[in-house]
Amino acid sequence: MKIMIYGWSTRSHVQIAARAQMGLVRVRLWNRAGPAAGSVLFDGDLVLDDGAVGVGDILGVSRFVQNVGTPGAHHIRVTVDDPDIASRIDVVIDQDVTGER
């Protein structure tokens, strides 16, 4: 998953605008549980072909990859502090209130 341009997603990518080049942007990955605060920009399933989530910037200067489970579909919820110029992005992986995921 790449975090870049607000409002764009495919079956395996979500891109979100952040305040890059203006200040630091904090991206936090959460497994099953995470903060409920913020504006939800994406809440759905993504196909992770290798079971990993990747976070990077539009210029390709920085990139972080984290294995989060098995390959296949995972439920992802992305929230931000400010939808127009995010400085905090939370990515919750496989959150399910029933505990079945």
N, C-alpha and C positions, 0 to 999 in steps of 0.2 A: 504494500500500500504506500503510495506517495502522497504527501501532504503539500499541496501547491495552490490550486485555484478553487475558490469557493463555488460550490454548487455543481460539481461534476463527478460522476461516478460510472463505473462499468461493473461487470460481474466480479472483477478482481481488484479494482482500484477505486480509491476515493481521493479527490484532490480538494484542498481547502486553502483559502487565502489566509496568510498570516502577515505579520508586520516585519517580515525579513528585511534585512538591510537597514532597518530603522531601530532595531533593538533586539534583545534576546527573545526567543520563543521557546517555551517549555512544552515538550510533548511527553506525556506520561502514558505508559501502557499498563493496563490493569487486567488481571486474570479473574474472571467470573464476578467480581464485585469492584465497584469504583464509585467516585463521587456522583451525586445526583444533581449537583448545581451546574449551571451553564445552559447555553442554548444548544439544543440537539440539531446537528447538521446532517447526520446520517444515522439511521437505525435500521439495519437489515443484514442480510446474509452476504458474505463475500466468499469467493472460492479462493483458497490459498493452496496453490498447486504444490508447494513444497512444505506447507505447514508453518510458514514464517511470515511475519509482518515486517515490512521495510518502511522506514520513515526517512524522508530526505527533503532537500530544498530544490527549488526549480532550476538553480544553476548547477546542480550536481556537485556542489562543494562538500556537503556533508551528507552522510548516509549511515543509518543504524538499522541492523537487521536482527530480529529476535525470533527464535523458534517458539511457537505458541501451542503446538500440538500436532496432530496428524494432518496430512494433506486432505483437502476437501472443503466443504462449506462450514463456515464459522459465523456465528452471529456477532456483529460488530456495532457498537454505538459510539459515535464521535460527538463530543460536546466541546464548546469553546467559550471563552469568557466574553468575546466580542465578535459576532459573525462577520463584521466588515473588516476588522484588522486584529485578528486573534493574536494574543501573546501567551495564552495558556490553552493547550489542546489535550483533552483526555480521551483515550481510546480504550474502551472496555470490550474485552474479548470473551465471548461465550457467556454473557450474563443471562441468567434465566431464573426467574423468581420461584419456579417450581423445583429447581435443583436437578432437572433432568438432563441438562447439557453437559 
